[in-house]
Amino acid sequence: ALQSILAQTYRDFEIVVVNDCGTDVQPVIDALDHQGRISTVRHAVNRGLAAARNSGVGVARGRFIAYLDDDDCYYPEHLETLVPLLEENPERVVYSDALRVVQVKDGARYKTVVRDRPYSNDFDRARLLVNNQFPVLCALHTRTAFSAVGGFDESLTSHEDWELWLRMSARLPFEHVASITADFTHRLEGSSMTSSMRPDYLRTAEIIYARTAADAAARPAVLQARAQWLANLRASVGSAPAQSSSARPAAPRSAPAPTSAAPRPDATFDCSIVIPVFNRAELTEQCLVTLAAVTDGPTFEVILVDNASTDGTAAFLATLGGDVQVIRNAENLGFAAACNQGARAARGRHVVFLNNDTIPLAGWLAPLIAELDADPAVAVVGSKLLYPDETIQHAGVVFSRDLPLPYHLFAHAPGTFAAVNHRRELQCVTGACMAVRRAIFDAVGGFDEGYRNGYEDVDFCLQVRERGGRIVYQPASALYHLESQTAGRKTNDDANGRRLMERWGAQWHRLGDEDVVLASEGWCSRSPDGSDRKVLTQITDPAERARWEHVATLQHALRTDDAATARRLLSAGTEWPADASVQRWLDRVARLLGVAADHGATAAHG
């Protein structure tokens, strides 16, 4: 932490280290303080984060105040990014973005499994009234603003930064800088500052809600979101941490389970894992045995829905014990209906839909549940799925720019490929492994059973998006997916495709998102021979990348109904890629928006 401050490109700073009656760190400070920038405050007793920060500000001599916890770090340009904004206008609070470094215990050390960007929000006080919107290390404000609101509330043992932002935002505007200038550590087993205080969050959230009740009273959406947030926190606090075998599917044993296990009224789980099956008993057994061996963290039950299997599946399911429910159908009702049946029987706060032809990898479940628990706006979370050869089967679903045809992003790329290993928000993820907020699933009405083993997950995600829910791809959750192992999986593809087009085809211009995602990674979807066939191509030329970024900008404008920006791009002689599929799409968009045909054609040819 200290080294990251000392490496700042902006050099006019001091450092105040507050030792809150912890381990003696003076030797570390002495070894680094070659320029006399570091001063120290030491508490005789442990007084907590709020008091420690107040003590630090109390001896600070700078005009501006920034914060850094000792398990986090700044990037070299952090201060240089934020300080000029306050120098230009000190009557505000500015904040940047930070990467979350998710770590898991690996023997005696911690291993980073993913770096993602969970917070990147332009300021909205209504959202701040529900929960915090940025980590404390991202913020910079004046000492005057801090003194005016009275500093951190030392009665709060968590959420003290969120409560301070609420008081400051009642007086000052906040400005978001969408640049990543720092990172903070999140250890899934709870040892980091950002992950170890869950039991206290409910108490302090209730205090903050009570203090700001008058501000929230006139905002029905805020009141509803607050109720959901408190419900999530209460459920989280009420669930035990990792349990023994009562929260795991037991190994096969001789005593059979009931045909349809009745839910125990006293059972509570973080999630219910719903697995629809049809034959392939060996895959189901492989999935369950691996799941039991590698899954830790959230508590869960397993619900298996047998769609009238004719092999040894029924006999195998009868051997299962522990927190397992088995539902048996007299006929094959299909994937959507089986998932809906499992969800109706679920006793968990969230529902995780899992194919039986998946093989979970260690730590796969916790990141999914953490995403849903961290932000009530996140409704669906999908995993990174790998083929057995370690290449990508699923890293999120995107839509072609010209027709609402979904496809898997970066399919068959190496699993180590950088673009598939960071969190991103998308319109859809696959139902092969999908965690869903229970209330959202019920509100949408579950999967549309008119689809038969195809596109029901895509349709569901689009319906969630229509209701304002957010869809997240989280690669920290990883599994192998053998894909399409069930007999008849592709039989109804044509009918499913027609149903998807009938429902969403009229919104083709709003669904296309492939270029928004690909251009941000330096790739494009190109038609090399002028046909409808597309090939993913990496962009190396800066001028060509700018042309594809224009495509992405237009795509984003269409998705957000920003017709003015779309018309400007089409009519202003914008340089576009010399690609036949792009040119056809531009002409089609021009006709849709009523832009003169020659303008669209001129733009398309640069």
C-alpha positions in Angstrom: 0.0 0.0 0.0 2.7 2.5 0.9 4.8 1.6 -2.1 1.8 2.3 -4.3 1.4 5.8 -2.8 5.1 6.6 -3.1 5.0 5.6 -6.8 2.4 8.3 -7.6 3.2 10.5 -10.7 1.6 13.4 -8.8 4.2 14.3 -6.2 2.7 16.9 -3.8 1.4 14.6 -1.1 2.0 13.4 2.5 1.0 10.0 4.0 -0.6 9.5 7.4 -0.5 5.9 8.7 -2.9 5.2 11.5 -2.1 2.2 13.5 -5.3 1.2 15.2 -3.6 -0.7 18.0 -2.4 -3.4 15.6 0.9 -5.0 14.7 3.9 -2.7 14.9 4.6 -1.5 11.4 7.1 1.2 12.2 10.0 -0.8 10.7 8.1 -1.0 7.4 7.5 2.7 7.5 11.1 3.6 8.4 12.4 1.4 5.5 10.3 3.3 3.0 10.2 6.8 4.3 13.4 8.1 2.5 11.8 11.5 1.8 10.1 12.2 5.2 6.6 12.0 3.7 5.1 9.6 6.2 3.7 10.5 9.7 2.2 8.0 12.1 -0.8 8.0 14.5 -1.0 5.1 17.0 -4.2 4.3 19.0 -3.7 2.8 22.5 -6.9 0.7 21.9 -8.6 -0.5 18.8 -11.2 2.0 17.8 -12.4 0.9 14.4 -12.2 2.2 10.8 -14.2 5.4 11.3 -12.1 6.6 14.3 -8.8 5.6 12.5 -9.7 7.7 9.5 -10.9 10.6 11.6 -7.5 10.5 13.5 -5.7 10.5 10.2 -7.6 13.5 8.8 -7.1 15.3 12.1 -3.3 15.5 11.7 -3.4 15.9 7.9 -1.9 19.0 6.4 -3.2 18.6 2.8 -6.1 20.5 1.2 -7.4 17.3 -0.2 -8.1 13.9 1.5 -7.7 10.5 0.0 -8.0 7.1 1.6 -6.3 3.7 1.3 -6.7 0.5 3.3 -3.6 -1.5 3.9 -4.7 -4.5 1.7 -5.4 -2.2 -1.3 -3.2 -0.2 -3.6 -3.2 2.9 -5.9 -2.1 2.8 -9.5 0.6 5.4 -10.3 -1.8 7.8 -12.0 -4.5 7.8 -9.2 -3.8 11.2 -7.7 -2.8 12.7 -11.0 -6.3 11.7 -12.3 -8.3 13.1 -9.5 -6.4 16.1 -8.0 -6.7 18.4 -11.1 -10.5 18.0 -11.0 -10.6 19.3 -7.4 -8.1 22.1 -8.2 -10.4 23.2 -11.0 -13.5 23.0 -8.8 -13.1 22.1 -5.1 -16.8 22.3 -4.4 -17.4 18.7 -5.2 -16.3 15.1 -4.5 -14.6 13.2 -7.2 -14.2 9.4 -7.5 -12.6 7.0 -10.0 -13.0 3.2 -10.6 -11.1 0.4 -9.0 -10.5 -3.3 -9.9 -11.6 -5.9 -7.4 -8.9 -8.5 -6.9 -10.7 -11.7 -6.0 -8.5 -14.2 -4.2 -8.9 -17.7 -2.8 -6.8 -19.6 -0.3 -4.2 -21.8 -1.9 -2.3 -23.6 0.8 -0.6 -21.0 3.0 -0.9 -18.3 0.3 -3.7 -16.5 -1.5 -4.2 -16.9 -5.3 -5.8 -14.2 -7.4 -8.5 -15.9 -9.5 -9.9 -12.9 -11.3 -9.7 -9.1 -11.5 -13.0 -7.4 -12.3 -14.7 -4.0 -12.2 -17.9 -4.4 -10.0 -18.4 -0.6 -9.5 -18.4 1.9 -12.3 -21.4 4.1 -11.9 -22.0 7.7 -12.7 -23.3 9.4 -9.6 -27.0 8.9 -8.8 -28.1 9.8 -5.3 -31.2 7.6 -5.5 -28.9 4.6 -6.0 -26.7 5.8 -3.1 -29.8 5.8 -0.9 -30.0 2.1 -1.4 -26.3 1.0 -1.1 -22.8 2.2 -1.6 -21.7 2.9 -5.1 -17.9 3.1 -5.0 -15.1 1.9 -2.7 -13.6 4.4 -0.3 -10.1 4.3 -1.9 -11.7 5.8 -5.1 -12.7 9.1 -3.5 -11.0 12.5 -3.2 -12.5 15.5 -1.4 -11.4 18.7 0.4 -10.7 18.9 4.1 -13.3 21.6 4.2 -16.0 19.3 2.9 -15.0 16.7 5.5 -15.1 19.2 8.4 -18.5 20.6 7.2 -20.3 17.2 7.6 -18.4 16.2 10.8 -16.3 13.4 9.5 -16.9 9.6 9.8 -19.5 8.4 12.3 -17.5 6.4 14.9 -20.6 4.6 16.1 -20.7 2.7 12.8 -18.5 -0.4 12.6 -19.2 -0.9 8.9 -20.7 1.2 6.1 -19.0 4.3 7.6 -17.8 5.5 4.2 -21.3 5.0 2.6 -22.9 7.0 5.4 -20.3 9.8 4.9 -21.0 10.0 1.2 -24.8 10.3 1.9 -24.1 13.3 4.1 -21.6 14.9 1.7 -23.9 14.3 -1.3 -26.7 16.3 0.4 -24.3 19.3 0.2 -22.0 18.8 -2.7 -22.2 17.3 -6.2 -20.2 14.1 -6.9 -18.3 13.5 -10.2 -17.4 10.1 -11.5 -14.2 9.5 -13.5 -14.6 6.3 -15.4 -10.9 5.4 -15.2 -9.4 2.5 -13.2 -6.9 4.0 -10.9 -6.6 1.5 -8.0 -7.5 -2.0 -6.9 -8.9 -3.6 -3.7 -8.7 -7.1 -2.4 -11.7 -9.4 -1.9 -11.0 -12.7 -0.3 -13.9 -15.1 -0.7 -13.3 -16.8 2.6 -13.7 -13.5 4.4 -10.2 -12.4 5.6 -10.1 -9.2 3.6 -11.6 -5.9 4.8 -14.1 -6.0 2.0 -15.4 -9.5 2.7 -15.1 -10.2 6.5 -17.8 -8.0 8.0 -21.1 -9.5 6.6 -22.7 -10.0 10.0 -22.4 -6.3 10.8 -23.7 -5.0 7.5 -27.4 -5.5 8.4 -27.2 -3.5 11.6 -25.5 -0.5 10.1 -27.6 -0.6 7.0 -30.7 -0.4 9.1 -29.2 2.6 11.0 -28.4 4.4 7.8 -31.8 3.7 6.3 -33.5 5.1 9.4 -31.4 8.3 9.3 -32.2 8.9 5.6 -35.9 7.8 5.8 -37.2 11.2 5.0 -35.1 11.5 1.8 -36.2 8.1 0.6 -39.9 8.4 1.5 -40.8 10.3 -1.7 -39.0 7.8 -3.9 -41.1 4.6 -4.3 -38.4 2.8 -6.4 -35.8 3.5 -3.6 -38.1 2.2 -0.9 -38.7 -1.0 -2.9 -34.9 -1.5 -3.6 -34.2 -0.8 0.1 -36.7 -3.5 1.2 -35.1 -6.0 -1.2 -31.6 -5.1 -0.1 -32.5 -5.6 3.6 -34.2 -8.9 2.8 -31.0 -10.0 1.1 -28.9 -9.0 4.1 -31.2 -10.6 6.6 -31.2 -13.9 4.6 -27.4 -13.7 4.3 -27.0 -13.2 8.0 -29.6 -15.9 8.8 -27.7 -18.5 6.7 -25.0 -20.4 8.4 -21.5 -20.2 6.8 -20.2 -23.4 5.2 -21.9 -26.4 6.6 -21.1 -30.1 6.8 -22.7 -32.7 4.6 -26.2 -31.4 5.5 -25.7 -28.7 2.8 -24.0 -31.1 0.3 -25.3 -33.9 -1.8 -24.2 -37.0 0.0 -22.3 -39.8 -1.8 -24.6 -42.6 -3.1 -25.9 -44.9 -0.4 -28.2 -47.8 -0.2 -31.3 -46.2 1.5 -33.4 -44.7 -1.2 -34.7 -41.1 -1.1 -38.4 -40.3 -1.6 -39.6 -39.9 -5.1 -40.3 -36.2 -4.4 -38.8 -35.0 -1.2 -41.0 -32.7 0.8 -39.3 -29.4 1.7 -38.3 -29.1 5.3 -39.9 -25.9 6.8 -36.8 -25.1 8.8 -34.3 -25.5 6.0 -32.7 -22.3 4.5 -30.0 -22.2 1.9 -28.1 -19.5 0.0 -29.1 -21.1 -3.2 -30.9 -24.1 -4.7 -29.1 -25.9 -7.5 -31.6 -27.1 -10.1 -30.3 -29.9 -12.4 -32.7 -31.2 -15.2 -31.7 -34.6 -16.4 -32.7 -37.0 -19.2 -30.7 -40.2 -19.4 -26.9 -40.2 -19.3 -26.8 -41.3 -15.6 -23.0 -41.4 -15.8 -22.9 -37.7 -16.5 -25.3 -36.9 -13.7 -23.2 -38.9 -11.3 -20.0 -37.3 -12.5 -21.5 -33.8 -12.0 -22.8 -34.5 -8.5 -19.7 -36.2 -7.2 -17.5 -33.4 -8.5 -19.9 -30.8 -7.2 -19.8 -32.3 -3.7 -16.0 -32.4 -3.7 -15.2 -28.8 -4.9 -18.1 -26.6 -3.7 -17.6 -24.6 -0.6 -18.8 -21.2 0.8 -22.5 -20.7 0.2 -25.0 -23.2 1.6 -27.1 -25.1 -1.0 -29.5 -27.8 -1.8 -29.7 -29.8 -5.0 -32.9 -30.4 -6.9 -32.8 -33.0 -9.7 -35.7 -33.1 -12.1 -35.8 -36.3 -14.1 -37.6 -35.9 -17.4 -38.7 -39.6 -17.7 -35.2 -41.1 -18.1 -35.2 -44.6 -19.5 -31.6 -45.6 -18.5 -30.3 -46.1 -15.0 -30.9 -42.5 -13.9 -33.9 -43.3 -11.7 -32.0 -46.0 -9.8 -29.0 -43.7 -9.3 -31.1 -40.8 -8.1 -32.8 -43.1 -5.5 -29.4 -43.6 -3.9 -28.8 -39.9 -3.1 -29.1 -38.5 0.4 -28.4 -35.2 2.1 -30.1 -32.0 1.0 -31.3 -33.4 -2.3 -34.8 -33.3 -3.7 -35.7 -35.5 -6.7 -38.7 -34.7 -8.9 -39.6 -37.4 -11.5 -41.8 -36.7 -14.5 -43.8 -39.4 -16.3 -42.9 -37.8 -19.7 -40.1 -35.6 -21.0 -41.3 -32.1 -20.5 -38.2 -30.4 -21.8 -35.5 -28.2 -20.2 -37.7 -25.1 -19.6 -40.5 -27.0 -17.8 -38.0 -29.0 -15.7 -36.2 -25.9 -14.6 -39.5 -24.2 -13.7 -40.5 -27.3 -11.7 -37.2 -27.2 -9.8 -37.5 -23.5 -9.1 -40.9 -23.9 -7.6 -39.6 -26.5 -5.2 -36.6 -24.5 -4.3 -35.9 -23.3 -0.7 -32.9 -21.2 -1.5 -32.6 -17.4 -1.7 -31.3 -17.7 -5.2 -31.7 -20.4 -7.9 -28.7 -21.8 -9.8 -29.6 -23.8 -13.0 -26.9 -26.3 -13.9 -26.6 -28.8 -16.8 -25.8 -32.4 -15.8 -23.1 -32.4 -18.5 -21.0 -29.9 -16.6 -18.0 -30.5 -14.3 -17.7 -27.8 -11.7 -14.2 -26.5 -10.8 -13.1 -25.5 -7.3 -14.7 -22.3 -6.1 -17.3 -22.2 -8.9 -20.4 -21.3 -6.8 -19.2 -18.5 -4.4 -18.6 -15.9 -7.1 -22.1 -16.4 -8.5 -23.8 -15.9 -5.2 -21.5 -13.0 -4.3 -22.5 -11.1 -7.4 -26.2 -11.5 -6.6 -25.6 -10.5 -2.9 -23.4 -7.5 -3.8 -25.9 -5.5 -5.9 -29.7 -5.9 -6.0 -29.8 -4.7 -9.6 -27.8 -7.8 -10.7 -30.5 -10.4 -11.6 -28.6 -13.1 -13.5 -25.0 -14.3 -13.4 -23.3 -16.7 -15.8 -20.1 -18.7 -15.5 -17.1 -19.3 -17.7 -17.5 -22.7 -19.4 -14.7 -24.6 -20.9 -14.5 -27.5 -23.3 -12.4 -30.4 -22.0 -9.4 -29.1 -24.2 -9.4 -25.9 -22.0 -10.9 -23.7 -24.7 -13.9 -21.5 -24.3 -17.4 -22.9 -24.7 -19.1 -19.9 -23.1 -17.8 -16.5 -22.0 -21.1 -14.7 -22.4 -23.7 -14.4 -25.3 -23.8 -11.5 -27.8 -26.1 -10.7 -30.7 -25.3 -10.1 -34.3 -25.6 -6.5 -35.4 -28.1 -7.1 -38.2 -30.4 -9.9 -36.8 -31.3 -11.0 -33.3 -29.2 -14.1 -33.6 -27.2 -14.9 -30.4 -23.9 -16.6 -30.3 -21.2 -17.4 -27.7 -18.5 -14.8 -27.4 -14.9 -16.0 -28.2 -15.9 -19.6 -28.6 -12.9 -22.0 -28.8 -10.5 -19.3 -27.7 -7.9 -20.4 -25.1 -9.4 -20.4 -21.6 -6.4 -18.1 -20.6 -7.3 -15.5 -23.2 -7.4 -12.1 -21.5 -10.8 -11.0 -23.0 -12.7 -13.9 -21.4 -11.2 -13.5 -18.0 -12.7 -10.3 -16.7 -16.2 -9.6 -15.5 -18.6 -7.8 -18.0 -22.2 -6.9 -18.2 -24.1 -8.4 -21.2 -27.6 -9.0 -22.4 -27.5 -12.8 -22.1 -25.6 -15.7 -20.5 -26.2 -19.4 -21.0 -28.6 -21.5 -18.9 -26.0 -24.3 -18.7 -24.8 -22.6 -15.5 -26.9 -19.6 -14.6 -27.5 -18.1 -11.1 -30.8 -16.1 -10.9 -32.2 -13.9 -8.2 -35.3 -15.8 -6.9 -37.6 -12.8 -6.9 -36.7 -11.9 -10.5 -37.3 -15.4 -11.7 -40.7 -15.4 -10.2 -41.6 -11.9 -11.6 -40.7 -13.0 -15.1 -42.6 -16.2 -14.8 -39.7 -18.5 -15.2 -38.5 -19.9 -18.6 -41.0 -19.8 -21.5 -42.0 -23.5 -21.9 -42.9 -22.8 -25.6 -39.2 -23.2 -26.3 -38.1 -26.8 -26.5 -34.4 -27.2 -25.4 -33.1 -24.1 -27.0 -33.1 -20.3 -26.6 -35.3 -20.4 -23.4 -32.3 -19.0 -21.6 -31.8 -16.2 -24.1 -35.5 -15.3 -24.1 -35.4 -15.2 -20.2 -32.4 -12.9 -20.1 -34.0 -10.5 -22.5 -37.1 -10.4 -20.4 -35.0 -9.7 -17.3 -33.3 -6.9 -19.2 -36.7 -5.4 -20.2 -37.5 -5.2 -16.5 -34.3 -3.3 -15.7 -32.3 -6.3 -14.3 -28.6 -6.6 -15.1 -26.9 -9.7 -16.5 -23.3 -10.4 -15.5 -20.7 -12.8 -16.9 -18.4 -13.7 -14.0 -15.3 -15.8 -15.0 -14.3 -16.4 -11.4 -16.9 -19.1 -11.6 -15.6 -21.8 -14.0 -16.8 -25.2 -15.1 -16.2 -27.7 -17.9 -19.1 -28.2 -20.2 -19.3 -31.3 -22.4 -22.2 -29.6 -24.3 -25.2 -31.2 -26.0 -24.9 -34.6 -24.5 -28.6 -35.1 -24.2 -30.3 -37.0 -27.0 -32.5 -34.8 -29.1 -30.9 -31.6 -27.9 -30.8 -30.0 -31.4 -34.1 -31.4 -32.7 -36.2 -28.3 -32.3 -33.6 -25.7 -33.2 -35.6 -24.3 -36.2 -38.8 -24.0 -34.2 -37.0 -22.4 -31.3 -35.3 -19.9 -33.7 -38.6 -18.9 -35.2 -40.1 -18.4 -31.8 -37.2 -16.2 -30.8 -37.5 -14.1 -34.0 -41.3 -13.7 -33.6 -40.8 -12.3 -30.1 -37.7 -10.2 -30.6 -37.1 -9.8 -34.3 -38.7 -6.4 -34.5 -36.1 -5.2 -32.0 -33.1 -6.2 -34.1 -31.7 -2.7 -34.0 -31.7 -2.6 -30.2 -30.4 -6.1 -29.6 -27.1 -6.0 -31.6 -24.2 -5.7 -29.2 -21.4 -7.8 -30.7 -19.4 -4.7 -31.8 -19.8 -2.9 -28.4 -18.1 -5.8 -26.7 -15.6 -6.8 -29.4 -14.3 -3.3 -30.2 -13.6 -2.7 -26.5 -11.3 -5.8 -26.7 -9.6 -4.8 -30.0 -11.6 -7.3 -32.1 -14.3 -7.2 -34.8 -16.8 -9.4 -36.5 -15.9 -9.2 -40.2 -17.4 -10.6 -43.4 -14.3 -11.4 -45.4 -16.0 -12.6 -48.6 -19.1 -10.3 -48.6 -21.5 -13.1 -47.6 -23.4 -13.5 -44.3 -20.5 -15.6 -42.9 -18.5 -13.7 -40.2 -15.1 -14.2 -38.8 -13.7 -12.8 -35.6 -10.6 -10.8 -36.4 -8.1 -9.0 -34.2 -7.6 -5.3 -35.1 -4.0 -4.1 -35.1 -4.2 -0.9 -37.1 -5.3 2.2 -34.9 -7.2 3.8 -37.8 -9.1 0.6 -38.5 -9.9 0.2 -34.8 -11.3 3.8 -34.8 -13.7 2.8 -37.6 -14.9 -0.3 -35.7 -15.4 1.9 -32.6 -17.7 4.0 -34.7 -19.7 0.9 -35.4 -19.8 0.2 -31.6 -20.9 3.7 -30.9 -23.7 3.5 -33.3 -24.7 0.1 -31.9 -24.7 1.5 -28.4 -26.8 4.5 -29.5 -29.4 2.1 -31.1 -29.5 0.0 -27.9 -30.1 3.1 -25.7 -32.6 4.7 -28.1 -30.3 7.6 -28.7 -31.6 8.4 -32.2 -29.9 11.8 -32.3 -26.4 10.3 -32.0 -27.3 7.5 -34.5 -28.5 10.0 -37.1 -25.4 12.2 -36.5 -23.1 9.3 -37.1 -24.9 8.2 -40.2 -25.0 11.7 -41.7 -21.6 13.2 -40.8 -19.3 11.4 -43.2 -18.1 9.1 -40.5 -15.4 6.6 -41.6 -16.7 3.1 -41.5 -15.0 -0.3 -42.0 -14.9 -1.4 -45.6 -16.9 -4.5 -44.7 -19.9 -5.7 -46.7 -21.9 -6.8 -43.6 -21.4 -3.5 -41.9 -22.4 -1.6 -45.1 -25.6 -3.6 -45.4 -26.4 -3.0 -41.7 -25.7 0.8 -42.1 -28.1 1.0 -45.0 -30.8 -0.8 -43.0 -30.3 1.4 -40.0 -30.5 4.5 -42.2 -33.8 3.4 -43.6 -35.1 2.7 -40.1 -34.2 6.1 -38.8 -35.3 8.0 -41.9 -31.9 9.2 -42.9 -31.6 9.9 -46.6 -30.4 6.7 -48.3 -27.4 8.4 -50.0 -26.3 9.6 -46.5 -26.2 6.1 -45.2 -24.4 4.8 -48.3 -21.9 7.7 -48.2 -21.2 7.0 -44.6 -20.8 3.3 -45.3 -18.1 3.8 -47.8 -16.2 6.3 -45.7 
